[in-house]
Amino acid sequence: MKNTDTKLRTQLLSRLLPVSAEVDIAIAGGSCTGVFAAVTAARLGAKCAIIEAQNRFGGTMTAGQVCYWHSLFNSDYSSQIITGLTQEVIDRMAKRGLIEFWKEKNPHWYVNLNTEELCCELDEMVIESGVLPFLHTRVADVLTSGEGTYVDGVIIAGKDGLSVIKAKYFIDATGDADLVRFAGGKVWRNSELQTSTTCVKFSRWPREIMAENRIGRMIHAAKEKYKMPEGVIWGADCCCSNTYMFAGTNIPLLDSSNQKELTEIEIESRRQMRAVADIVGEAGYPRPVIEAVPSLAGIRESCHIHSLYRITLDELFSGKVFEDAAGKGTYRSDVHRRDPPGTLFRYLDGTEILLTPCEPAYKRRWRNASLPTPPYYTWPLRSQIPVKFRNLITAGRMIDADAGAYGALRVMVNMNQSGEAAGNAVFRALDAGKNIPELVKTRNHSMQEIN
Ligand SMILES: Cc1cc2nc3c(=O)[nH]c(=O)nc-3n(C[C@H](O)[C@H](O)[C@H](O)COP(=O)(O)OP(=O)(O)OC[C@H]3O[C@@H](n4cnc5c(N)ncnc54)[C@H](O)[C@@H]3O)c2cc1C
């Protein structure tokens, strides 16, 4: 659309549509990432609204039923590197006994949270901090000015039909960069998107079939009959409940930022959930029963923004501490692939493990043994700032990272911090009356890189 058209459209829609709210900061998407962004900015004093398409906050963790948060510690567990709202949620959930800690020190697993009660905890945090919540509400479009560099408002679709939320600054925490894309920002995709896996809660799940990958072999044996694509399978007892969360559906190649493909992911996920229950039943166990179908498919990856700085695995795992570090982490690079099916793990100590279904794990080094293991990694806030915009920042899985770096950054203890960093940065911009990119030293991509 030409700039004059965009200007006219903005003027027209602003006149036609009612205004639902006028705030300092509007946050699109209410997973823990979006909630932490909103709560951070609101506690600092900004008037915030959060817009979430689902009936609850928490995103992949609540609506998607993924229950684990990874380590909050440095590589040798000598100090805690992640605190903030992640620790606050852990403490709040622990008060009610809704959390289980992993027994031994482990770089991968740390806590298992009750995902249903987490919805209630996040409601409380949003309300206590004075954030204006919009549930069952989707950001459907964007109003821009300044030749598309400034976002004036988001058009939301909810029970009252279409309306506008106006704000001085915006945070895109929609996972699929909806706000950036609607505002005309360009996005890119890794050559192979990580496989989607939708989690399901089963009752009557026979725990013993998780040992020695027996369930993996059952699915492998029935893969032709049930048309089951192969991939890594895992699961966990749901915290403080008798149900079992099973993460064993595999939907490769489809892109959740595309409406048609997202619909296919949802329907294919449910077909595979039932197939798994049938396969287990046919193996002689009482057939497991689907107890809860998530209202969000398990999306590991879709598009990434063109930001002020693309982070690569080599740089991330070198342990470089960026001047504008947005967060710290130690989670391994964890890339779910279709071909060969399975997962490639890369570790900060330079080793890697390739897991292929029903094959022995393959271990080797990906980095020279002479290089030291860094205590943790950091990523720059610049990787969350989309080029072109003055008052828009992102948080969450649309981060500008290559496939390997994204494999590490995508987990929730990191994405939570990206939310807090975005909330903090936008408050600083608001307070100083600055454009967001002015907060960091920038290295702008050339237009050639972006196109
Ligand atoms: C099967 C699976 C297992 C995983 N296991 C783990 C694990 O054990 N531990 C871990 O830490 N990480 C795990 N991950 C990764 C992690 O869950 C995600 O990478 C992370 O939650 C992404 O967070 P996000 O906030 O960017 O996106 P999302 O969680 O996808 O949140 C986006 C939110 O925005 C909302 N939204 C989207 N579009 C709009 C719109 N237009 N308007 C309004 N709202 C909108 C959505 O409803 C959603 O609430 C797993 C992922 C999968 C799929």
The ligand as a MOL file (V3000), in Angstrom:
LIG
                    3D

  0  0  0     0  0            999 V3000
M  V30 BEGIN CTAB
M  V30 COUNTS 53 58 0 0 0
M  V30 BEGIN ATOM
M  V30 1 C 5.6490 -28.9040 22.4200 0
M  V30 2 C 6.4510 -27.7850 22.9680 0
M  V30 3 C 7.1960 -28.0110 24.0960 0
M  V30 4 C 7.9160 -27.0030 24.6540 0
M  V30 5 N 8.5680 -27.2690 25.7980 0
M  V30 6 C 9.0830 -26.2570 26.4910 0
M  V30 7 C 9.5310 -26.4440 27.8210 0
M  V30 8 O 9.4640 -27.5520 28.3570 0
M  V30 9 N 10.0030 -25.3690 28.4760 0
M  V30 10 C 10.0770 -24.1430 27.8890 0
M  V30 11 O 10.4970 -23.2040 28.5400 0
M  V30 12 N 9.6980 -23.9420 26.6200 0
M  V30 13 C 9.1700 -24.9520 25.9230 0
M  V30 14 N 8.7080 -24.7430 24.6660 0
M  V30 15 C 8.9240 -23.4330 24.0100 0
M  V30 16 C 8.0720 -22.3330 24.5610 0
M  V30 17 O 6.8850 -22.8460 25.1100 0
M  V30 18 C 7.7210 -21.2610 23.5240 0
M  V30 19 O 8.8130 -20.9880 22.6950 0
M  V30 20 C 7.3580 -19.9750 24.2250 0
M  V30 21 O 6.2780 -20.2260 25.0970 0
M  V30 22 C 7.0030 -18.8950 23.2190 0
M  V30 23 O 6.4800 -17.8150 23.9240 0
M  V30 24 P 5.8240 -16.5810 23.1820 0
M  V30 25 O 5.2830 -15.7110 24.2530 0
M  V30 26 O 6.7680 -15.9680 22.2200 0
M  V30 27 O 4.6590 -17.1780 22.2920 0
M  V30 28 P 3.2870 -17.8880 22.6620 0
M  V30 29 O 3.4110 -18.6990 23.8950 0
M  V30 30 O 2.8650 -18.5430 21.3980 0
M  V30 31 O 2.2950 -16.6960 23.0090 0
M  V30 32 C 1.7110 -15.8450 22.0780 0
M  V30 33 C 0.4260 -15.3150 22.6870 0
M  V30 34 O -0.1170 -14.3130 21.8340 0
M  V30 35 C -1.4940 -14.5670 21.6100 0
M  V30 36 N -1.8030 -14.0280 20.2830 0
M  V30 37 C -1.3350 -14.4560 19.0980 0
M  V30 38 N -1.7850 -13.6750 18.0950 0
M  V30 39 C -2.5520 -12.7140 18.6780 0
M  V30 40 C -3.2750 -11.6030 18.1750 0
M  V30 41 N -3.2820 -11.3010 16.8770 0
M  V30 42 N -3.9500 -10.8170 19.0520 0
M  V30 43 C -3.9400 -11.0990 20.3910 0
M  V30 44 N -3.2680 -12.1570 20.9160 0
M  V30 45 C -2.5620 -12.9380 20.0670 0
M  V30 46 C -1.6270 -16.0780 21.7060 0
M  V30 47 O -2.9460 -16.4610 22.0080 0
M  V30 48 C -0.6460 -16.3960 22.8410 0
M  V30 49 O -1.2260 -16.2800 24.1080 0
M  V30 50 C 7.9510 -25.7240 24.0540 0
M  V30 51 C 7.2250 -25.4740 22.8990 0
M  V30 52 C 6.4660 -26.4830 22.3640 0
M  V30 53 C 5.6220 -26.2090 21.1580 0
M  V30 END ATOM
M  V30 BEGIN BOND
M  V30 1 1 1 2
M  V30 2 1 2 3
M  V30 3 2 2 52
M  V30 4 2 3 4
M  V30 5 1 4 5
M  V30 6 1 4 50
M  V30 7 2 5 6
M  V30 8 1 6 7
M  V30 9 1 6 13
M  V30 10 2 7 8
M  V30 11 1 7 9
M  V30 12 1 9 10
M  V30 13 2 10 11
M  V30 14 1 10 12
M  V30 15 2 12 13
M  V30 16 1 13 14
M  V30 17 1 14 15
M  V30 18 1 14 50
M  V30 19 1 15 16
M  V30 20 1 16 17
M  V30 21 1 16 18
M  V30 22 1 18 19
M  V30 23 1 18 20
M  V30 24 1 20 21
M  V30 25 1 20 22
M  V30 26 1 22 23
M  V30 27 1 23 24
M  V30 28 2 24 25
M  V30 29 1 24 26
M  V30 30 1 24 27
M  V30 31 1 27 28
M  V30 32 2 28 29
M  V30 33 1 28 30
M  V30 34 1 28 31
M  V30 35 1 31 32
M  V30 36 1 32 33
M  V30 37 1 33 34
M  V30 38 1 33 48
M  V30 39 1 34 35
M  V30 40 1 35 36
M  V30 41 1 35 46
M  V30 42 1 36 37
M  V30 43 1 36 45
M  V30 44 2 37 38
M  V30 45 1 38 39
M  V30 46 1 39 40
M  V30 47 2 39 45
M  V30 48 1 40 41
M  V30 49 2 40 42
M  V30 50 1 42 43
M  V30 51 2 43 44
M  V30 52 1 44 45
M  V30 53 1 46 47
M  V30 54 1 46 48
M  V30 55 1 48 49
M  V30 56 2 50 51
M  V30 57 1 51 52
M  V30 58 1 52 53
M  V30 END BOND
M  V30 END CTAB
M  END
